[in-house]
């Protein structure tokens, strides 16, 4: 028993270490990117990464939300055919969407010189992302986190090291994109290697088109919510580029990456740990569930405030290191973006009240309404206020998400119980 506990402790420690190192690589990379590229180039990077992020959801269609639950219903050797069918669905998605994505270059949202990097990085990112999810489902988190590190961490450290050594001729946007692409190749190779080790059944099974059709229907609800949320999070970059300049996109992208640390820490330190417990206890023990949800709330608040304090202390020295006065001029934008991330983290408290009850439509409605408001506010505020208008639009949208999820979760038993207890306390005081 003791040996089993030690093994589990080592596994958890290894996973947290790899995640921490990966997070550190992303954090350091964006600082060095802002240091070594012009603000215009940083803006181009922001538009490129935004386009990749949105395109990943379009080609994936959140099909994994259906496939992962289906995979768990079968023994591991039976899952090979299902993964193949999932790949067939993605290939059909590529055939339909890749020509449409060329409009990004036709309308000059992205420079044509990056078209090769765009499609190749998109394919590699998607394959690595789905492989990560597969190994999580197969209860192999260490392999999943190694893939994540290769995909987003290792190449970032390597390019920072090379740039730090002073090779001026390779401090370019194309070299950054090439490094990202090579990281994706490494993640794909490792994914294929470990997938080949899984003892799948080798007999030929016809493609299950009915399974694919059902998956599309089921995942579409989650897809709408995901796209709506990503529009709130990312669409403002395109508005800024259209109404103002890529230089302002660069400043906004840098601050967005810095502020995003609040969300990442909340996800890593709280959501990953508590969300499985919330789901498990909701179906097994109401008392344990209520305690777990209270702990989730307290921990989310603690890590959100802690990460904000960490950024508040570091941001001025970081800007000093960059040596670019234009970042100082927009420091108030960073504060608004940090508040937005804090609001988002706290909205997850009510999100998981809805999620564990499978109130998926409530989550979708809240996100769609907020996304619609965000688009309107972007049109109204970004032309006169620039990146501050974008930051305010996103903040208002996230506040709306928080309030809507709070309202929609009001008819849940634990919320009713909290209201009842507070009412009793007030009556007792009186």
N, C-alpha and C positions, 0 to 999 in steps of 0.2 A: 504493500500500500504506500509505504514511504517512497519507494523507488518510482512508483507511478506518479505520485504527487510531484517529485523532483523533475520527472520527464515533462509533465504538463507545465510546470513553472518555467523550465528552459524553453519550451515551445512558445509560450506566451511572451517571454522576455525577448526571444529572437524576433518574433513578429513585430513587437513594439519597437525594437531597435531598428529593424529594417524600415519600418514606417517613419520613424523619427529621422533617420538618415536621408530617406527620400524627400521628406518635407524640408529638411535643411538644404538639400541640393537645389530644390525649386526656389527657395527663399534667397539663397546666395546668388543663384543664376540671374534672377530678375534684377538684382542690384548691379551686378557686373554688366548686364545687358544695357541698363540705363546709363552706366558709366562709360561704356565703350562705343555705343552707337549714338548717332544724333537723335534728337527728339523726334524728328520726322521719321527716321528709320524705326524708332521704338513704336511710333504710331502704326507703321506698316506691319510690324510684328503683332501688334494688338489686333488689327483687322484680320490678319492671317489666322491667328490662334482662335479668334472669335468664330471665323468661318469654319474652321476645323471642328470646333466644339459643337456648333449647331448642325453641321453636316453629319457628324457621328450619330446624333439622335435621329436624323432623317433616314439614314441608311439602316440603322438598327431598329427603328420603329418600336423601341422598348419591348421587342419580341421576347427578350430574356425573362421578363416578368412572368410570362406564361411558361416558357420552356423549362425554367429552373424548377418550378413546382411539378411539372410533368416528369422531369428526370428523376426526382426524388421518389416517385411512385414505383420505380422499377429497379431491379438489382443492377449493379454497375456494368455487368457484361452485356446487358440489354440496351444500354444507353448509346452505343455507337451509332446505330441507325438513326436515332433521334437527333444526334449532333450533326449527322450528315444532312438530314432534312432541314435542320436549322441553317446549315451552310447553303443549301439550295435556295432557301428563302432569301438569304443575304445576297447571293449572286443575282437573283432576279431584281432585287432592290438596286444593286449596282447598275444593272443594265438600264433601268428606268431613270434613276436619279443622276447618274454621272453626266449625261448630256445636259440635264437641267442645271446642274451645278456650274456648268461652263458660263452661265449667265453672270456669275460673279466677275468673270473676266471681260465678258461682252460689255457690261455696264461699268467696267473699270473700278469696281469696288476693291478688286485685287489686281496687282500688276501682272500682266501676261508672262513676265519673266519668271514668275513663281508657280506656273501651272504644273510643271513636272513635280516639284516638291509637294504641291497641294494634293494631287491625286495619290501619289505614292505614300505620303505621310498619313493620309486619310485611311487607306487600306491597312497599313501597318498598325495604326492606332486602333482601328476597329478590331482587327484580329487579336491584338494584345489585350484589349479591353474584354472581349468575349472570353478569351482564354483565362484571364484573371477570374471572371465570374464562374467559369466552369470548375476551376480548381477550388474555389470557395465552396461551391455546392458539393463537390466530391470530398469535402472535409480535408483539404490539403492547403491550409492557409499559408504555410511557409513557402511553398512553390508559388502560390498566388502573389505573395509579397515580393518574392525575387523577381517575378515578371514585372510587377509594378515598379520596382527599383530600376530595372534595366530600361523600362519604358520612359520613366520620368526623372530618375535620380542620377544614375551613373554617368550618362553622357553630359549632364549639366555640370557635374564636378570636373570632368575631364576638360571641357571647353573653358571653364573658369580657370583651371590650372594653367592651361596653355596661354590664355589671355594674360594671366597674372605674370607669366614669365616674359612677357613683353614682345611677342611676335605681332607687330603692328599690322602687317599685311593681311593677317587672317582675322582681324577684328571687324568682320562684316556680317551683314544679315544673312547672306547666302551660306556662310560657314556655320552660323547658328542653326539654320534650317537643315543643313547637311548633317550636323551632329545629332539633331532630333531624329532625322531619318535613320541614321546608323543605330541609334538607341532602339528604334522600332524594329529594325532588322534583328538585333540581338535578342529582343523580347520574343519575336516570332520564332526564331531558331530554338530557343529554350522551351517555348510553349510546345512546338512540334515534337521536341525530344521527349518531354514528359507525357504528352498525349499518347505517343507511340508505346509507352510503358504500361498504359492502362489495358487490362485484359478484356477488351471488347469482344463480343461475339463476331466471328468472321464470316458467317454465312450471308448470302445475298438476300436482302429484304427490299421489296419495292418501296419507292418513295411514297410516304403517307401524305397525300395531298389534303385529305380531310383534316389531319392534325395541323398542317400548316394554315389552312383556312380558319380553323377554330382559334389558333394562336393569334392570328391577325385581329380577329374580332375581340378577343379578350384583352390583348395588349393595347388596343387602340385607345381605351379610356386612360390608361397610364401615360400613353404617348402624348395625348392632348395636354395633360397636366404638366408633363415634363417640358414640352415645347413652350407652353405658356410661361413656365417659370424661367426657362432659359432666355426667352424674349425679354422678360423683366431684367434679367441679369446682364444680358449681352447686347441687345439690339441698339442701345444708346450709342455704341461706338460708331455704327453706320450713320446715325443722325449727326453726330459730332463731325465726322469726316465730310458729310454732305454740306452742312451749314457753316462749318468753320474750317478746320485744317487737320492734316495728319499729325502735326506737332501737338495739337491739343489732345488728339487721340492717344499720343504717346504719354503725355503727362497723366491722363486719365487711366490708361492701362497700367502704368507703374503703380499708382495709388490703389487701383483696384486689386492688383496682385498682393500688395502689402496688407490691405484691409481684409482680404480673403483668408489670411492666416487665422483670423478669429473664427471663421466658419470651419476651417480645416481642423483646428485644435478641438473645437466643440464636437465635431464628427468623430475624430480619432479617440479622444479621451472619454467621451460620454455616449454618443449614439451607438458606436460599434459594441460597446460593453453592455449597455442597458437595453437596447432594442430587442435582442433575443430573449432577455428575461421578461420584458413587458409582454411579448407575444406568448411565451410559455406560461407565465403566471396568470394571464388573463383567462386562459382556458383551464387552469388547474386550481388556483387559490386566489380568491378575491382579496384576502388580507395581504398576502405576499405581493399581489399586483399593486395594491395601494401604497405599500411601503416602497416598492421598486419605483413607482411613478414619482413619489415624493423625493426619493434619492436622485432620480433622473433630473428633476427640476432643480434641486439644490446644486448638484454637480454642474449642470449646464450654466446656471447663474455664476457659480464660482469660476469656472474655466473661461467663460465669456468675459467677465470683468478682469480676470488675470491676464488674458491675452491682449485685451485693450490696453491695460497698464503697461504691458511689455512693449507694445507698439508705440505708445505715447512717449516712452523713455527713449526708444531707439530711433524714431523717425528723423529727428533733427540731426543727430550724428550721421545717419545714412545720407541725408540730403547734402550735408557738408562734404561727405566722401565723394558724392557725384560731381560736385563743383558746378552745378547748373542752377543759376538764379531763378529760372522760370518755374522750378519746382517749389521754391519758397513762396512765390507769389500766389500759388494755388493750395497752400497748406490747409486752408479752411475746408476745401473740397474733401481732403483726406479725412478730416474729423467727421464730416457728414457721412462719408462712406463707412467709417468704422461704426458709427451709430446704426447704420443700415444693417451691417453684419450682426450686430448685437441683437437687433430686433428680430432678424431672421432666426438666430439661434433660439431665442425665447419662443418664437412661433412653433418650434418643434415640440415644445411641451404639449401643446394642444393638437398638433399634427398627429402625434402618436396615440392620443386618446381616440381620435377618429380612425387611425390606421389599424389598430389592434381589433377594432369592431368591424373592420372591412367597410367602413363608410367612405368608399372610394369616390363616390359621386360628390360628396360634400367637399372633399379635398380638391377635386377637379373644378367644381363651381367656384370655390374661393380663389383658386389660382387663375382661372380664366377671367373672372371679374377684375382681379388686380392687374392682369396683363393688358386688358382693354384700357383700363385707366392709365397704365404706364405709357401705352402708345400715344394716347391723347396728350398726356403731360409732356412727353418728349417733343411733340409737334409744337406745343405752346411755349415751353420753357427753354428748350435748347437754343433756338435762334437768338433770343435776346440775352440769355445768361450763360451760354456756352456750357462748359463742363460742370459748373455749379448747377445749372438747370438739369443736367443729366443726373447728377447726384441727388438732387431734391426729388426728381421724378421717381427714382428707384426707392428712396426712403419712404415716400408716401405710399408707393405700391406695396412695400414690405409691411408697413404699418397696417395697411388694409388687409393683407394676408393674415397677419396676427389677429386682428379684430374679428375677421370673418370666421377664422378657425376657432377662436374663443367663443363666438356666438353659436356656431354650429355644434360645438361640443357641450353646450349648456344643458342638453337634455340627457347627458350620460349620467349613470348612477353616481359616480364619484364626484362629479361636479355638483349634482343635487345635494349630495351628502355634505360637501364643503359649505355650500350656501346655508343648509339647515343648521350646521354647527355654528357658523358665524351669527346667524339669526338668534340662536339660543343664547350665545354669549352676550349679545347686545341686550336681550331681554333680562338676563341675569344681572347685568350691570345696572340696569334701570330699576 
